[in-house]
Amino acid sequence: MPTKKKPLKKRSGTKSRTKAPAGHPAPGAPIVAPGSPAKFRARVRMYRQGLGDCFLVTFPQNGKPFHVLIDCGVLVGTGESMTRVVEHVRDTIRGGTRTGKARLDVVVATHEHKDHLSGFNQARDVFSRDFDFGSVWLGWTENLTKPEIKKIKEARKRVALMLRAALASPLAAAAGAQLQDIESLLAFTEDDDTTGARTIAEALEYLKLRGKAAGDLRYCEPGTGPIEVEGLEGVRVYVLGPPRDPILLKSSEVTKAHKTDDVIYHLSRTGEAGVDALGAAVATLPGSDRDRYYPFSAEHRIPRVLRDPAAPDTVKPNPHFAAIRAFVAQTYDDPAQEWRRIDHDWLSAFGQLALDLDSDTNNTSLVLAFEFVHTRDVLLFVGDAQVGNWQSWASVEFDVPGRSKPMPAHDLLARTVFYKVGHHCSHNATLKKGGLELMQNDDLVAFIPLDKATAKMQGKKDENGVPKGWDMPAAPLLKALNQHARNRVVISDVNEPLPPEAAKAGVVATDTYVDYFLK
């Protein structure tokens, strides 16, 4: 049945201002882009702050606009630039006036990553001084009153601490490429400003406090809906994810079966036991007992530097190992054979652990569908949902008034006219079967929040120390998106031109943001 919540307060309209420099929204940036239609049912504004998500969704509601902010963050960006973004959000809601607080009727935080939440720290003063929050929506995976969630959060924190310790240890230099990608992956969960004063966890806690202060903090469960919110007439909201199934919640890897079965567009996982085993590399961890992590007991180990046990204070080699030493020197220690050594190969597990930490958090993304009751058009926001999150929707259903049977979540995908592409168009964040292939609406438009230059500067480095970059946008997925959306695919990168097909569909772009209008 529909879920009704308490009334939400009144809001104000919008009017035009002047243009701002590319990529750095300022208070003087236009709050209404030239060429914008006078009438529309919804406007989705994608900010161009860099590699990160910041979406302001506005429903006019007969002169009393209803505003929804979905995420506000950037992976690489200064506090000043994010403050300008938030000031622009404020000015847009105020409608050009400089008085009164700007009301965000709903603030959505999809998941605990820097590129989605950093702005709530970097522009904290502006949010606290100039904004009223009507409601804060989070995924059920952020509800620390649930013991299982608290356990998961503590485990992730422990993994992050271990990875940081590994990077700071002497092994980091010795391991070379094995640990290269960890730093960039950890950036999603660590400090989010130039001073390192606040973490992403603190940004999330701030939002919880604002939600409690507003009297409406929601932890959204899949299958909840249709939600009818006071002040948002003619629009219903559905919660598709994150999944309740723990297996699907952790399923973020692209397997060989996924590729051969066409599940995605072109990680054995490190378990909790592996976390303990990797502690052998990190002596700085509290309570670390290095010896218990070795695969063999001491009596079966041969140290790389062999010493006479009868003379522990000397470095006199044990004569019984002379032949072994000679063999090792001629073979394993031969510089020409260095490429064959496996001394540090086991450290690649740290990279997998960092990838798991990043991907598992992505998979906790809150996924929302906004449905227009009369036309049945759907706006779909998936955060950074990965494979398991998408797969879980196959079993999600909603009890909708007027229907004799529950409505499957996939029905919403079939009616989607706007899709916020997940995880900056990476290969494993938009499902093929049970995902994009279901989006058959002729009017489909897709927005990709992505800064290509930032993506290219991430990841492992080549022999010259140049980052190999992340595969964003993934070419096969981008091609499929263009096919389904008839080239109405827009990338937030300020260097990306607006496709003519998108412009014809009513998409309007400035250097500060891109607007999609549902008329």
N, C-alpha and C positions, 0 to 999 in steps of 0.2 A: 504493500500500500504506500501511497505517497507519504513522505516524511515532511511535516511542517515544522518550521522553526519560528521563533519570536520575531516580531516586526523589526525592520532595520530602518535606520534614520534617513533623512532626506539628503539629496545630493544636488550638485550644481552642473551647469552646462559648459560649453567650450567656445573659444573664438581664436582668431589667428594672431600669429606673431612673426618675428623675423627669423632668418635662417642661421644655423650655427656651423662652426667648422666641422669637417668630416670626422666622425668617430669620437667627438668630444661634445656631447650635448650640454648646452648651457641654458641658463634661465631665459635667454633671448631666442632660443630655437623655436620654430613655428609649432604651435600646438595643434594647428589644423593645416595639413599640407595642401599646397595649391593643387586644384583639380579634384579635391575630395567632394563626394556627393553630399547634398544637403540632407537627404533622407536615407536611412539605412536601418536594418534590424540589429546589426552588431558590427563593431569595428574591433579587429584584432591588430594590436600594434606590437611589432617586433622591434626592439631596440637594437642598435648596431654598435654595442659597447665593446665587442671583441668576441672571443670564444666563450660563450656563456648564454644563459637563458634569462630574458626579462621580457615578459609579455603583459601588456595592459589590455584587458578585454572590456569593452564598453557596450552596454545595452542602453539605448536612448530612453526607453520606458516613458514615452509621452512627456518629454521635457524634464524628467527627473532621472538623469543617467545613473545607471548601476554599474559600478566599477569593480573588476576582479583583477588582482595582480597575481600572476602565476610566476613565481621565482624572481630572483633579482641577484644576479651574480656574474662574475667573470673570472676566468682562470688566470689571466695575466692582465693586470690593470691597476692603476693607482687609485687611492682613496678619493683623490680629487675628481677623476673622470667618472667614478661611480656615483659620487655625490651629485655631479651634474645630471646624470641620468635620473636619479631620484628627484632632484629639483624639477626636472622636466615633467616627470610623472605628476608631481604636485601641481605644477602650473597648468597642466592639461586638465586635471580634475577641477581645479579652481575656476577654470574658464577664462584665464587671463587676469583675474583680479588678484590682488596681493594681500587680501585680508581673509581671515577665517581659516580653519583647518580643512585640509583636503581629506575627504572620506573615501577609504578603501572598504567597500562593503564586504568583500571576501579577500583574504590573503591566503594563497596556496603555496606551501613549500613541498615540492614533490619528493625530494630526498636530500640527504645530508652530504652534499658535495659543494666545493668552493665555487664552481662555475654556475651554481644555481642559487647560492645563499650569501655570497660574500658581501653583497650590497647592504644587507641588514646589519653588518658590522661597520663597513666602510662609510656608510651614510647614516649611522645610528642616530646622530644628533638631529638630522633632518627628519627621520622617521618619528622620533620621539617628540619633537617640537611642533611639526607641521601636519601630522597625520592623525586621523582617527581610524581605528580598525573596527569594523563591524563584526567580523568573524575570522577565525584562523582555522584552516583545514590542513591536517597532516595525515599521512598514512598510519594505519594501525601499528605499523612497525616502529613508530616513535613513542608509543605509550609505555613509559617506563614503569607503570604500575603493574604491568604484566610480567611475572617472573621470567618467562622465556625470553622476552625482549631485553630485559636487563642483562640476562646472561649473554645474549648475542652481542650487545653493545660492549660489555666488558671484554669479551673475547676479541672483538675487533680492535679495541683500544690496546690490548696486549700485543696483538699482531703488529700494529702500527709502531709501538714502542720498540719491538724487536727489530723491525726493519730499519728504523732510525739508528738503532744501536749498531746494526750490521754495517750501515753506511759509514759510521764513525769509527769503525774498528780497522786495524791494520789489514784485515782481509779484503777490505774494499779495494785497496790499491792493487793487491795481488790478484784479485779475481778478474779485474779488468771488465770485459764486456758482460760478464755474468751478472753484475749488479747495476749496469748502466741505466736500465729503464725504471728502476725503483723510485728514483728521485721525482721524476715527472708524474708517476702514478700517485705517489704520496701527496703531491701538491693538491690533489682534489680534496684531501681530508684535513690538511694541516692549516697553518696560519694563513690568514687571508688579507693581510695588509702589510705595508712595508715595514712596520715596526714589530710585527709578530705578536702584537698585544692581545689579539683575540683569535679564537679558533672557530671552525665551522660549528662545532658542538655548542659553542656559546651563542652563535647566531640563531640556532634552532631553539635554544633555551629562551632567548629574547622573544621569539615569536610565540612560544608557549605562554610566557608571562603576559604578552599583549592580548592573546586570546582569552586568557583567564580574566584579565582586567575588563575585557569587553563582555564577559559573561557568555562567550560562545567559542570554546575551543573544542574542535571535533577531531577524533581519530577515526578515519574513514575505513570501513570494511568493504571488501569486494561483494557485490550483490546488493549493496545499499542503493535504493532508489526505486522509482523516481523521486528525487528530492525537490520539493517545491519551496522555494525561499521567498519569504515576504519581501516585496519590493522588486521582485524579478518575475513579472507576469508573463505568461505564455512561454516560459522556458523551464525545462526540467533538467536536473543533473543526475548522472548515473556514475557510480564508482565501479570500475572494472578491476583495479589492482591497487596495491600489491597482493599477490596470492597468499592464501592461508596455508596451502600445502608446503611443508618445509622443503621438500625435494624440488618443487618448481621454483620456490623462493631462491634457492641456491643454483638453479640451472641457468647459467649465463654463458656457458661455453658453446662454441660452434663445433659439433662433432662431425665425423665423417658421414654418419647417417643423415645428419641435417643437410649436408651438401648433396649427397646422392639422392635423398628423398625430396629435394627442392624445398626444404623447409625455410632456408634463408637464401639470401643473395650473397653469392660468393663474395680443454685444458686438463690430461689427467689432473685431478685436483689434489692439492695438499690438504690432508685431513688434520684434525686437531692434534692427533698424535705426532704428525709431522712438525707442528709448531714447537712442541717440546724438543724433538730431535734436533731441530735447527738451532736450538739454544747453545749447542756446542761451539758455535762460531762467535757467540756474543758473550764475552766474559763480564760485560758491564751490567747485564741484567741482574736484578736483585735475586739473591738466593740461588744463583747459578751454580750447579754442580757439574762441571765439565766432564768428569770421568764417566758419569752414568750415561752420557749421551753417545759414547763410542759404540760401534757395532760389536766389538770384541772386548773381552776382559784384558787387563794389562798383561797377563802372562802370555797372551797370544799375539801381542803387538811387537813389531820391530820398529823402533824409532828411526827417523831419517838420519839423525846423528846418533851413532852407536857409541856407547860408553861402557867402561868396565864397571859393573855394579859393585865390585870390591873396592873401588877407589872413586867414590861419588864426587869428591872435590877436584878431580882431574878430568881432562878430556881424553885420556888415554883410551884408544879404541880397543875393543875386545878382539883378540887375535882370531877367535873362532868365526868371526864375521868378515875376515879379510876377503875371502872369495866372493862373498855377497856384495861387499863394497865395490870390488873391482868390476863385477858384473853390472851393478847399478850405474857406476861411473861411465862405463863404455856404452851402455844402452839407454837407460831411462834418463840419465843426466846429459846425454849427448845433445849439444845445442841444435844439431840438425834434426833431432827428433822431437823438438819442443812441441810441435803441432799435434803430436800423438798423445801428449800427457793429459791425464784426467784429474790432476791434483785438485782443481777448483770446480770441476764440472758439477759436483753436488750442490754448489752454491746457486746453481740455476733455479733451485727450488725456492730461493728467496724471491726471485723475479716472478715465479708463478704465484707465490703467496701474495705479493703486491698486486698482481693482476686479479687474483681472487678477491682481495679486499676491495678493490675498485669495482669489479663487476658485481659482486654480491650487493654492494650498496646501490648500484644502478638498478638492480632488480627489485629493490624495495620501493621503487618509484610509485607515487600516487598517480593513478590514471583516471582522468575524468572525461566524460562526454556530456556536452551541453546540447540538449535537444529542443528545437522549436516545435511546440505542440501542434500547431496548425499545419505547418509545411513538412514537418518531420525531418528537417535538415539538422545535421549534427556537426558540431565543432569538437574535434578530438585532440586532447592534450595527453601525451604519454610520458612526459618527463624523459628519463633515459632508460625506460623499460627494456630489458633484454629478453632472451629466448623464453625462459621459464615464465616470466610475467605474461607475455603474449600467449603462450600455450595455455595458461590457466583460464583464459577468457572463454575457452570452448565449453567450460562447465559452469560459467556464471550466467544466472538468469535473474530476471526482474518481474515482479508482480505489478503489472500495469493496469490501471482502471480501464475497463472497456474491452479487455482481451480475455478470452476464455482460457488461454494457456499462458504460462510464463513466457516472457520475451527473452530470447537468447541474446547475449552480449554481441554476438556476431551480426545481429540485425542492425546494431548501431553503426558498425563499420561499413555495412553496405550502403548506409545513408549519409556517410561522412562527406561534407562539402569542403571542410578545412581540416588539414592534418598537420599538426606540429611534429615534424620529423624527429624521432628519438635519437639521442646521443650524437648529435651533429652529423647524422648520416653515416654512421659507422656500419660495418658489414653485419654486425650481430644484434642490431637494435631496431630493426624493422623486419618482422616475420614475412615470409613470402606466402606460404600456405597458412590460412588462418589469420592473415594480416593484410598486406597490401593487395593481394589478389581479390580480397573481398570488397575493396573500395572501388566500386564500379559506377559511382555517381558521375554523370557527365560534367558536372560543375566543379569537380575536385580541384582544390588549390593546396599546395604544400609549401610550408615555410621551414627553412633550415637555418637554425642559429649557429653560424660557423664563421670563424676568421681563419682563412687558409694559411696566412703567414704564421700565426701562432701554432697551428697544428703542425706545420712543417718544421718547427723548432723543437718539437718534443721527440721523445723516444730515444732509442739507442743511437750511438754515434759510429760513423765509419772509421776507417783507418786514418783519416785526416782530421778526426775530431768533429766532423760535421754531422748534426743530427739527421737521422734517416727519415724522421717525421712520422706522423700518424696518417693512416689511409682515410682521410676525411676530405671531401666526401668519397665514399666507396663507389668506384665507377659503375659496377653492375647495378647497385641500388639506385644511384642517381639516374641511370638510364631507364630503369623500371618506373621510377617516380615520374619521369618526364612522359613516359608512355601512358601511364594511368591518369596523370593530370594534364595531359595534352600540352606539355611544355609550360604549364603554369606553376613552375617550381622556382621559388625565390630564396636566395642565399643572403644572409645578413651582411656578409663581407662588403665593406664600403666600395671595394674595387670591382664588385660583381654588377654588371649592368642588369637592369630590370628586363626580363624577357617580354617581347612584344605581346605574346599571348596573355601574360599576366596583366599587363597594362590594359589590354582590351577587356579583361575580366573585372576591371575596376581597382586593381592594386595600384597604390600610389606610394612613391618612394621619395625620401629626402636623405641627406647624408647622416641624419640622426636616427631615423627609424623607417620602417616600411609598414604601411597600413593595408589590411585586407578588409573590404567592406562586403558584408552580406546584405544585399538589398531586398 
